Amino acid sequence: MADPPCAPKIRYRDRIAALIALESTRRRGHRRPKNEVRAYRCRHCAGWHLTSQPKRTKEN
Ligand SMILES: [Zn+2]
């Protein structure tokens, strides 16, 4: 079985966990290469990921 396209991404078990991670990323203050702005539910792994993509962009 091939890895899902999201395999390299950090996976969160639910929306709350993803949002907490997103918030703590912001609070830490130092810039990251990707500026994640949004959490979304992944249809590949049924987990949650953070993305820097705007909402209208197709998610993986
Ligand atoms: Zn996923």
N, CA, C, O and the ligand as a Tripos MOL2 file, in Angstrom:
@<TRIPOS>MOLECULE
protein
  241   239    61     0     0
PROTEIN
NO_CHARGES

@<TRIPOS>ATOM
      1 N           0.8420   -1.2050    0.0000 N.3       1 MET1
      2 CA          0.0000    0.0000    0.0000 C.3       1 MET1
      3 C           0.8680    1.2430    0.0000 C.2       1 MET1
      4 O           1.7660    1.3850    0.8300 O.2       1 MET1
      5 N           0.6030    2.1240   -0.9160 N.am      2 ALA2
      6 CA          1.3890    3.3530   -1.0190 C.3       2 ALA2
      7 C           1.0330    4.3140    0.1150 C.2       2 ALA2
      8 O          -0.0820    4.3160    0.6350 O.2       2 ALA2
      9 N           2.0080    5.1140    0.4700 N.am      3 ASP3
     10 CA          1.7320    6.1280    1.4810 C.3       3 ASP3
     11 C           0.7340    7.1390    0.9290 C.2       3 ASP3
     12 O           0.7850    7.4780   -0.2530 O.2       3 ASP3
     13 N          -0.1510    7.6120    1.7580 N.am      4 PRO4
     14 CA         -1.0420    8.6870    1.2920 C.3       4 PRO4
     15 C          -0.2400    9.9480    1.0370 C.2       4 PRO4
     16 O           0.8570   10.0970    1.5740 O.2       4 PRO4
     17 N          -0.7590   10.8550    0.2330 N.am      5 PRO5
     18 CA         -0.0230   12.0830   -0.0950 C.3       5 PRO5
     19 C           0.2900   12.9210    1.1310 C.2       5 PRO5
     20 O           1.1700   13.7810    1.0950 O.2       5 PRO5
     21 N          -0.4160   12.6780    2.1910 N.am      6 CYS6
     22 CA         -0.2160   13.4720    3.3930 C.3       6 CYS6
     23 C           0.7930   12.8400    4.3370 C.2       6 CYS6
     24 O           1.0230   13.3600    5.4290 O.2       6 CYS6
     25 N           1.3930   11.7390    3.9400 N.am      7 ALA7
     26 CA          2.2910   11.0050    4.8320 C.3       7 ALA7
     27 C           3.3590   11.8600    5.5210 C.2       7 ALA7
     28 O           3.6070   11.6670    6.7110 O.2       7 ALA7
     29 N           4.0040   12.8040    4.8100 N.am      8 PRO8
     30 CA          5.0330   13.6060    5.4760 C.3       8 PRO8
     31 C           4.4770   14.6500    6.4360 C.2       8 PRO8
     32 O           5.2280   15.2490    7.2060 O.2       8 PRO8
     33 N           3.1980   14.8660    6.3960 N.am      9 LYS9
     34 CA          2.6200   15.9220    7.2300 C.3       9 LYS9
     35 C           2.3770   15.4380    8.6520 C.2       9 LYS9
     36 O           2.2450   14.2450    8.9240 O.2       9 LYS9
     37 N           2.3250   16.4050    9.5310 N.am     10 ILE10
     38 CA          1.9470   16.0940   10.9050 C.3      10 ILE10
     39 C           0.4500   15.8330   10.9410 C.2      10 ILE10
     40 O          -0.3350   16.5780   10.3540 O.2      10 ILE10
     41 N           0.0660   14.7830   11.6270 N.am     11 ARG11
     42 CA         -1.3460   14.4370   11.6990 C.3      11 ARG11
     43 C          -1.8730   14.6700   13.1140 C.2      11 ARG11
     44 O          -1.2270   14.3220   14.1020 O.2      11 ARG11
     45 N          -3.0310   15.2510   13.1820 N.am     12 TYR12
     46 CA         -3.6900   15.4500   14.4690 C.3      12 TYR12
     47 C          -4.9470   14.6010   14.5080 C.2      12 TYR12
     48 O          -5.5990   14.3830   13.4870 O.2      12 TYR12
     49 N          -5.2730   14.1300   15.6870 N.am     13 ARG13
     50 CA         -6.3550   13.1460   15.7510 C.3      13 ARG13
     51 C          -7.7310   13.7670   15.6140 C.2      13 ARG13
     52 O          -8.6790   13.0940   15.2090 O.2      13 ARG13
     53 N          -7.8500   15.0300   15.9410 N.am     14 ASP14
     54 CA         -9.1430   15.6810   15.7810 C.3      14 ASP14
     55 C          -8.9640   17.1820   15.5750 C.2      14 ASP14
     56 O          -7.8500   17.7050   15.6130 O.2      14 ASP14
     57 N         -10.0780   17.8530   15.3590 N.am     15 ARG15
     58 CA        -10.0320   19.2690   15.0360 C.3      15 ARG15
     59 C          -9.4440   20.0920   16.1720 C.2      15 ARG15
     60 O          -8.6760   21.0280   15.9490 O.2      15 ARG15
     61 N          -9.8160   19.7280   17.3830 N.am     16 ILE16
     62 CA         -9.3220   20.4660   18.5400 C.3      16 ILE16
     63 C          -7.8030   20.3920   18.6250 C.2      16 ILE16
     64 O          -7.1360   21.4050   18.8380 O.2      16 ILE16
     65 N          -7.2680   19.2050   18.4610 N.am     17 ALA17
     66 CA         -5.8150   19.0340   18.5220 C.3      17 ALA17
     67 C          -5.1210   19.8680   17.4410 C.2      17 ALA17
     68 O          -4.0810   20.4800   17.6860 O.2      17 ALA17
     69 N          -5.7080   19.8810   16.2570 N.am     18 ALA18
     70 CA         -5.1300   20.6580   15.1550 C.3      18 ALA18
     71 C          -5.1820   22.1550   15.4550 C.2      18 ALA18
     72 O          -4.2230   22.8860   15.2070 O.2      18 ALA18
     73 N          -6.3060   22.5910   15.9870 N.am     19 LEU19
     74 CA         -6.4400   24.0210   16.2800 C.3      19 LEU19
     75 C          -5.5110   24.4610   17.4040 C.2      19 LEU19
     76 O          -4.9720   25.5680   17.3790 O.2      19 LEU19
     77 N          -5.3310   23.6060   18.3710 N.am     20 ILE20
     78 CA         -4.3930   23.9140   19.4500 C.3      20 ILE20
     79 C          -2.9820   24.0340   18.8960 C.2      20 ILE20
     80 O          -2.2430   24.9510   19.2540 O.2      20 ILE20
     81 N          -2.6180   23.1200   18.0360 N.am     21 ALA21
     82 CA         -1.2870   23.1570   17.4170 C.3      21 ALA21
     83 C          -1.1180   24.4160   16.5760 C.2      21 ALA21
     84 O          -0.0650   25.0540   16.5920 O.2      21 ALA21
     85 N          -2.1620   24.7600   15.8500 N.am     22 LEU22
     86 CA         -2.1260   25.9630   15.0210 C.3      22 LEU22
     87 C          -1.9240   27.1990   15.8870 C.2      22 LEU22
     88 O          -1.1260   28.0810   15.5680 O.2      22 LEU22
     89 N          -2.6500   27.2400   16.9690 N.am     23 GLU23
     90 CA         -2.5630   28.3870   17.8730 C.3      23 GLU23
     91 C          -1.1710   28.4810   18.5070 C.2      23 GLU23
     92 O          -0.6080   29.5700   18.6130 O.2      23 GLU23
     93 N          -0.6310   27.3590   18.9190 N.am     24 SER24
     94 CA          0.6810   27.3850   19.5640 C.3      24 SER24
     95 C           1.7670   27.7450   18.5600 C.2      24 SER24
     96 O           2.7780   28.3460   18.9240 O.2      24 SER24
     97 N           1.5630   27.3830   17.3040 N.am     25 THR25
     98 CA          2.5050   27.7860   16.2520 C.3      25 THR25
     99 C           2.5380   29.2970   16.1270 C.2      25 THR25
    100 O           3.6040   29.9030   16.0210 O.2      25 THR25
    101 N           1.3780   29.8850   16.1390 N.am     26 ARG26
    102 CA          1.3010   31.3410   16.0510 C.3      26 ARG26
    103 C           1.9190   32.0030   17.2640 C.2      26 ARG26
    104 O           2.6490   32.9880   17.1520 O.2      26 ARG26
    105 N           1.6190   31.4520   18.4170 N.am     27 ARG27
    106 CA          2.0470   32.0930   19.6530 C.3      27 ARG27
    107 C           3.5600   32.0580   19.8040 C.2      27 ARG27
    108 O           4.1510   32.9630   20.3920 O.2      27 ARG27
    109 N           4.1770   31.0280   19.2820 N.am     28 ARG28
    110 CA          5.6280   30.9010   19.3950 C.3      28 ARG28
    111 C           6.3490   32.0590   18.7140 C.2      28 ARG28
    112 O           7.4620   32.4230   19.0950 O.2      28 ARG28
    113 N           5.7090   32.6250   17.7130 N.am     29 GLY29
    114 CA          6.2160   33.8790   17.1610 C.3      29 GLY29
    115 C           7.2590   33.7470   16.0900 C.2      29 GLY29
    116 O           7.2620   34.5380   15.1470 O.2      29 GLY29
    117 N           8.1510   32.7790   16.1890 N.am     30 HIS30
    118 CA          9.1740   32.7200   15.1520 C.3      30 HIS30
    119 C           8.6030   32.1550   13.8590 C.2      30 HIS30
    120 O           7.7690   31.2490   13.8640 O.2      30 HIS30
    121 N           9.0600   32.6980   12.7940 N.am     31 ARG31
    122 CA          8.5030   32.3500   11.4920 C.3      31 ARG31
    123 C           8.9300   30.9530   11.0690 C.2      31 ARG31
    124 O          10.0510   30.5070   11.3170 O.2      31 ARG31
    125 N           8.0110   30.3030   10.4390 N.am     32 ARG32
    126 CA          8.3100   29.0020    9.8740 C.3      32 ARG32
    127 C           8.2350   29.1300    8.3570 C.2      32 ARG32
    128 O           7.6050   30.0490    7.8360 O.2      32 ARG32
    129 N           8.8770   28.2090    7.6570 N.am     33 PRO33
    130 CA          8.8440   28.2640    6.1800 C.3      33 PRO33
    131 C           7.4250   28.2980    5.6520 C.2      33 PRO33
    132 O           7.1040   29.0370    4.7210 O.2      33 PRO33
    133 N           6.5850   27.4840    6.2640 N.am     34 LYS34
    134 CA          5.1800   27.5110    5.8900 C.3      34 LYS34
    135 C           4.4200   28.2170    6.9920 C.2      34 LYS34
    136 O           4.5760   27.9170    8.1750 O.2      34 LYS34
    137 N           3.6150   29.1380    6.5860 N.am     35 ASN35
    138 CA          2.8090   29.8570    7.5510 C.3      35 ASN35
    139 C           1.4090   29.2430    7.5710 C.2      35 ASN35
    140 O           0.5190   29.6540    6.8270 O.2      35 ASN35
    141 N           1.2440   28.2770    8.4170 N.am     36 GLU36
    142 CA         -0.0280   27.5670    8.4320 C.3      36 GLU36
    143 C          -1.1290   28.4070    9.0360 C.2      36 GLU36
    144 O          -0.9750   29.0030   10.1020 O.2      36 GLU36
    145 N          -2.2200   28.4390    8.3450 N.am     37 VAL37
    146 CA         -3.2910   29.3280    8.7590 C.3      37 VAL37
    147 C          -4.6080   28.6020    9.0360 C.2      37 VAL37
    148 O          -5.5580   29.1950    9.5470 O.2      37 VAL37
    149 N          -4.6520   27.3460    8.7010 N.am     38 ARG38
    150 CA         -5.9450   26.6900    8.7240 C.3      38 ARG38
    151 C          -5.7790   25.1900    8.9850 C.2      38 ARG38
    152 O          -4.8190   24.5650    8.5350 O.2      38 ARG38
    153 N          -6.7260   24.6430    9.7100 N.am     39 ALA39
    154 CA         -6.7460   23.2020    9.9070 C.3      39 ALA39
    155 C          -7.8340   22.6030    9.0220 C.2      39 ALA39
    156 O          -8.8950   23.2020    8.8460 O.2      39 ALA39
    157 N          -7.5780   21.4520    8.4810 N.am     40 TYR40
    158 CA         -8.5900   20.8050    7.6520 C.3      40 TYR40
    159 C          -8.5750   19.3030    7.8980 C.2      40 TYR40
    160 O          -7.5590   18.7250    8.2830 O.2      40 TYR40
    161 N          -9.7020   18.7040    7.6690 N.am     41 ARG41
    162 CA         -9.8010   17.2680    7.8390 C.3      41 ARG41
    163 C          -9.3380   16.5750    6.5650 C.2      41 ARG41
    164 O          -9.7330   16.9410    5.4580 O.2      41 ARG41
    165 N          -8.5040   15.5830    6.7440 N.am     42 CYS42
    166 CA         -7.9020   14.9010    5.6030 C.3      42 CYS42
    167 C          -8.7160   13.6720    5.2260 C.2      42 CYS42
    168 O          -9.0480   12.8420    6.0720 O.2      42 CYS42
    169 N          -9.0260   13.5750    3.9560 N.am     43 ARG43
    170 CA         -9.8130   12.4130    3.5230 C.3      43 ARG43
    171 C          -8.9430   11.1920    3.2910 C.2      43 ARG43
    172 O          -9.4580   10.0880    3.1130 O.2      43 ARG43
    173 N          -7.6290   11.3760    3.2890 N.am     44 HIS44
    174 CA         -6.7410   10.2340    3.0630 C.3      44 HIS44
    175 C          -6.5150    9.4370    4.3360 C.2      44 HIS44
    176 O          -6.5200    8.2060    4.3210 O.2      44 HIS44
    177 N          -6.3190   10.1400    5.4210 N.am     45 CYS45
    178 CA         -5.9920    9.4420    6.6560 C.3      45 CYS45
    179 C          -7.0430    9.6560    7.7270 C.2      45 CYS45
    180 O          -6.9320    9.1100    8.8250 O.2      45 CYS45
    181 N          -8.0580   10.4440    7.4200 N.am     46 ALA46
    182 CA         -9.1300   10.7360    8.3700 C.3      46 ALA46
    183 C          -8.6310   11.4940    9.5880 C.2      46 ALA46
    184 O          -9.3350   11.6040   10.5920 O.2      46 ALA46
    185 N          -7.4140   12.0170    9.4960 N.am     47 GLY47
    186 CA         -6.8840   12.8550   10.5520 C.3      47 GLY47
    187 C          -7.0020   14.3150   10.1470 C.2      47 GLY47
    188 O          -7.6830   14.6550    9.1800 O.2      47 GLY47
    189 N          -6.3340   15.1590   10.8950 N.am     48 TRP48
    190 CA         -6.3500   16.5920   10.6040 C.3      48 TRP48
    191 C          -4.9410   17.0810   10.3460 C.2      48 TRP48
    192 O          -3.9860   16.5980   10.9560 O.2      48 TRP48
    193 N          -4.8100   18.0300    9.4470 N.am     49 HIS49
    194 CA         -3.5160   18.6410    9.1540 C.3      49 HIS49
    195 C          -3.6650   20.1540    9.1760 C.2      49 HIS49
    196 O          -4.7690   20.6970    9.1460 O.2      49 HIS49
    197 N          -2.5170   20.8110    9.2300 N.am     50 LEU50
    198 CA         -2.5000   22.2600    9.0760 C.3      50 LEU50
    199 C          -2.0650   22.5870    7.6640 C.2      50 LEU50
    200 O          -1.2640   21.8680    7.0670 O.2      50 LEU50
    201 N          -2.5910   23.6650    7.1380 N.am     51 THR51
    202 CA         -2.2190   24.0720    5.7860 C.3      51 THR51
    203 C          -2.0690   25.5750    5.7000 C.2      51 THR51
    204 O          -2.6930   26.3250    6.4500 O.2      51 THR51
    205 N          -1.2340   25.9980    4.7780 N.am     52 SER52
    206 CA         -1.1140   27.4270    4.5100 C.3      52 SER52
    207 C          -1.9810   27.8230    3.3170 C.2      52 SER52
    208 O          -2.0260   28.9900    2.9270 O.2      52 SER52
    209 N          -2.6590   26.8450    2.7490 N.am     53 GLN53
    210 CA         -3.4810   27.1120    1.5740 C.3      53 GLN53
    211 C          -4.7640   27.8300    1.9670 C.2      53 GLN53
    212 O          -5.3580   27.5360    3.0040 O.2      53 GLN53
    213 N          -5.1800   28.7590    1.1450 N.am     54 PRO54
    214 CA         -6.4920   29.3610    1.3600 C.3      54 PRO54
    215 C          -7.5940   28.3390    1.1460 C.2      54 PRO54
    216 O          -7.3860   27.3080    0.5060 O.2      54 PRO54
    217 N          -8.7470   28.6280    1.6770 N.am     55 LYS55
    218 CA         -9.8050   27.6270    1.7380 C.3      55 LYS55
    219 C         -10.2540   27.1010    0.3750 C.2      55 LYS55
    220 O         -10.6060   25.9280    0.2450 O.2      55 LYS55
    221 N         -10.2430   27.9650   -0.6370 N.am     56 ARG56
    222 CA        -10.7580   27.5430   -1.9300 C.3      56 ARG56
    223 C          -9.8440   26.5830   -2.6700 C.2      56 ARG56
    224 O         -10.2630   25.9280   -3.6240 O.2      56 ARG56
    225 N          -8.5920   26.4980   -2.2300 N.am     57 THR57
    226 CA         -7.6460   25.6020   -2.8770 C.3      57 THR57
    227 C          -8.0020   24.1520   -2.6080 C.2      57 THR57
    228 O          -8.3960   23.7910   -1.4990 O.2      57 THR57
    229 N          -7.8630   23.3500   -3.6040 N.am     58 LYS58
    230 CA         -8.1410   21.9300   -3.4650 C.3      58 LYS58
    231 C          -7.1670   21.2970   -2.4800 C.2      58 LYS58
    232 O          -5.9580   21.5180   -2.5550 O.2      58 LYS58
    233 N          -7.6960   20.5270   -1.5780 N.am     59 GLU59
    234 CA         -6.8640   19.9200   -0.5550 C.3      59 GLU59
    235 C          -6.4010   18.5290   -0.9710 C.2      59 GLU59
    236 O          -7.1780   17.5750   -0.9900 O.2      59 GLU59
    237 N          -5.1470   18.4410   -1.2960 N.am     60 ASN60
    238 CA         -4.5540   17.1680   -1.6800 C.3      60 ASN60
    239 C          -5.5060   16.2260   -2.3930 C.2      60 ASN60
    240 O          -5.1160   15.1190   -2.7650 O.2      60 ASN60
    241 ZN         -3.8650   12.9960    6.0160 Zn       61 ZN61
@<TRIPOS>BOND
     1     1     2 1
     2     2     3 1
     3     3     4 2
     4     3     5 am
     5     5     6 1
     6     6     7 1
     7     7     8 2
     8     7     9 am
     9     9    10 1
    10    10    11 1
    11    11    12 2
    12    11    13 am
    13    13    14 1
    14    14    15 1
    15    15    16 2
    16    15    17 am
    17    17    18 1
    18    18    19 1
    19    19    20 2
    20    19    21 am
    21    21    22 1
    22    22    23 1
    23    23    24 2
    24    23    25 am
    25    25    26 1
    26    26    27 1
    27    27    28 2
    28    27    29 am
    29    29    30 1
    30    30    31 1
    31    31    32 2
    32    31    33 am
    33    33    34 1
    34    34    35 1
    35    35    36 2
    36    35    37 am
    37    37    38 1
    38    38    39 1
    39    39    40 2
    40    39    41 am
    41    41    42 1
    42    42    43 1
    43    43    44 2
    44    43    45 am
    45    45    46 1
    46    46    47 1
    47    47    48 2
    48    47    49 am
    49    49    50 1
    50    50    51 1
    51    51    52 2
    52    51    53 am
    53    53    54 1
    54    54    55 1
    55    55    56 2
    56    55    57 am
    57    57    58 1
    58    58    59 1
    59    59    60 2
    60    59    61 am
    61    61    62 1
    62    62    63 1
    63    63    64 2
    64    63    65 am
    65    65    66 1
    66    66    67 1
    67    67    68 2
    68    67    69 am
    69    69    70 1
    70    70    71 1
    71    71    72 2
    72    71    73 am
    73    73    74 1
    74    74    75 1
    75    75    76 2
    76    75    77 am
    77    77    78 1
    78    78    79 1
    79    79    80 2
    80    79    81 am
    81    81    82 1
    82    82    83 1
    83    83    84 2
    84    83    85 am
    85    85    86 1
    86    86    87 1
    87    87    88 2
    88    87    89 am
    89    89    90 1
    90    90    91 1
    91    91    92 2
    92    91    93 am
    93    93    94 1
    94    94    95 1
    95    95    96 2
    96    95    97 am
    97    97    98 1
    98    98    99 1
    99    99   100 2
   100    99   101 am
   101   101   102 1
   102   102   103 1
   103   103   104 2
   104   103   105 am
   105   105   106 1
   106   106   107 1
   107   107   108 2
   108   107   109 am
   109   109   110 1
   110   110   111 1
   111   111   112 2
   112   111   113 am
   113   113   114 1
   114   114   115 1
   115   115   116 2
   116   115   117 am
   117   117   118 1
   118   118   119 1
   119   119   120 2
   120   119   121 am
   121   121   122 1
   122   122   123 1
   123   123   124 2
   124   123   125 am
   125   125   126 1
   126   126   127 1
   127   127   128 2
   128   127   129 am
   129   129   130 1
   130   130   131 1
   131   131   132 2
   132   131   133 am
   133   133   134 1
   134   134   135 1
   135   135   136 2
   136   135   137 am
   137   137   138 1
   138   138   139 1
   139   139   140 2
   140   139   141 am
   141   141   142 1
   142   142   143 1
   143   143   144 2
   144   143   145 am
   145   145   146 1
   146   146   147 1
   147   147   148 2
   148   147   149 am
   149   149   150 1
   150   150   151 1
   151   151   152 2
   152   151   153 am
   153   153   154 1
   154   154   155 1
   155   155   156 2
   156   155   157 am
   157   157   158 1
   158   158   159 1
   159   159   160 2
   160   159   161 am
   161   161   162 1
   162   162   163 1
   163   163   164 2
   164   163   165 am
   165   165   166 1
   166   166   167 1
   167   167   168 2
   168   167   169 am
   169   169   170 1
   170   170   171 1
   171   171   172 2
   172   171   173 am
   173   173   174 1
   174   174   175 1
   175   175   176 2
   176   175   177 am
   177   177   178 1
   178   178   179 1
   179   179   180 2
   180   179   181 am
   181   181   182 1
   182   182   183 1
   183   183   184 2
   184   183   185 am
   185   185   186 1
   186   186   187 1
   187   187   188 2
   188   187   189 am
   189   189   190 1
   190   190   191 1
   191   191   192 2
   192   191   193 am
   193   193   194 1
   194   194   195 1
   195   195   196 2
   196   195   197 am
   197   197   198 1
   198   198   199 1
   199   199   200 2
   200   199   201 am
   201   201   202 1
   202   202   203 1
   203   203   204 2
   204   203   205 am
   205   205   206 1
   206   206   207 1
   207   207   208 2
   208   207   209 am
   209   209   210 1
   210   210   211 1
   211   211   212 2
   212   211   213 am
   213   213   214 1
   214   214   215 1
   215   215   216 2
   216   215   217 am
   217   217   218 1
   218   218   219 1
   219   219   220 2
   220   219   221 am
   221   221   222 1
   222   222   223 1
   223   223   224 2
   224   223   225 am
   225   225   226 1
   226   226   227 1
   227   227   228 2
   228   227   229 am
   229   229   230 1
   230   230   231 1
   231   231   232 2
   232   231   233 am
   233   233   234 1
   234   234   235 1
   235   235   236 2
   236   235   237 am
   237   237   238 1
   238   238   239 1
   239   239   240 2
@<TRIPOS>SUBSTRUCTURE
     1 MET1         2 RESIDUE 1 A MET
     2 ALA2         6 RESIDUE 1 A ALA
     3 ASP3        10 RESIDUE 1 A ASP
     4 PRO4        14 RESIDUE 1 A PRO
     5 PRO5        18 RESIDUE 1 A PRO
     6 CYS6        22 RESIDUE 1 A CYS
     7 ALA7        26 RESIDUE 1 A ALA
     8 PRO8        30 RESIDUE 1 A PRO
     9 LYS9        34 RESIDUE 1 A LYS
    10 ILE10       38 RESIDUE 1 A ILE
    11 ARG11       42 RESIDUE 1 A ARG
    12 TYR12       46 RESIDUE 1 A TYR
    13 ARG13       50 RESIDUE 1 A ARG
    14 ASP14       54 RESIDUE 1 A ASP
    15 ARG15       58 RESIDUE 1 A ARG
    16 ILE16       62 RESIDUE 1 A ILE
    17 ALA17       66 RESIDUE 1 A ALA
    18 ALA18       70 RESIDUE 1 A ALA
    19 LEU19       74 RESIDUE 1 A LEU
    20 ILE20       78 RESIDUE 1 A ILE
    21 ALA21       82 RESIDUE 1 A ALA
    22 LEU22       86 RESIDUE 1 A LEU
    23 GLU23       90 RESIDUE 1 A GLU
    24 SER24       94 RESIDUE 1 A SER
    25 THR25       98 RESIDUE 1 A THR
    26 ARG26      102 RESIDUE 1 A ARG
    27 ARG27      106 RESIDUE 1 A ARG
    28 ARG28      110 RESIDUE 1 A ARG
    29 GLY29      114 RESIDUE 1 A GLY
    30 HIS30      118 RESIDUE 1 A HIS
    31 ARG31      122 RESIDUE 1 A ARG
    32 ARG32      126 RESIDUE 1 A ARG
    33 PRO33      130 RESIDUE 1 A PRO
    34 LYS34      134 RESIDUE 1 A LYS
    35 ASN35      138 RESIDUE 1 A ASN
    36 GLU36      142 RESIDUE 1 A GLU
    37 VAL37      146 RESIDUE 1 A VAL
    38 ARG38      150 RESIDUE 1 A ARG
    39 ALA39      154 RESIDUE 1 A ALA
    40 TYR40      158 RESIDUE 1 A TYR
    41 ARG41      162 RESIDUE 1 A ARG
    42 CYS42      166 RESIDUE 1 A CYS
    43 ARG43      170 RESIDUE 1 A ARG
    44 HIS44      174 RESIDUE 1 A HIS
    45 CYS45      178 RESIDUE 1 A CYS
    46 ALA46      182 RESIDUE 1 A ALA
    47 GLY47      186 RESIDUE 1 A GLY
    48 TRP48      190 RESIDUE 1 A TRP
    49 HIS49      194 RESIDUE 1 A HIS
    50 LEU50      198 RESIDUE 1 A LEU
    51 THR51      202 RESIDUE 1 A THR
    52 SER52      206 RESIDUE 1 A SER
    53 GLN53      210 RESIDUE 1 A GLN
    54 PRO54      214 RESIDUE 1 A PRO
    55 LYS55      218 RESIDUE 1 A LYS
    56 ARG56      222 RESIDUE 1 A ARG
    57 THR57      226 RESIDUE 1 A THR
    58 LYS58      230 RESIDUE 1 A LYS
    59 GLU59      234 RESIDUE 1 A GLU
    60 ASN60      238 RESIDUE 1 A ASN
    61 ZN61       241 GROUP 0 **** ****
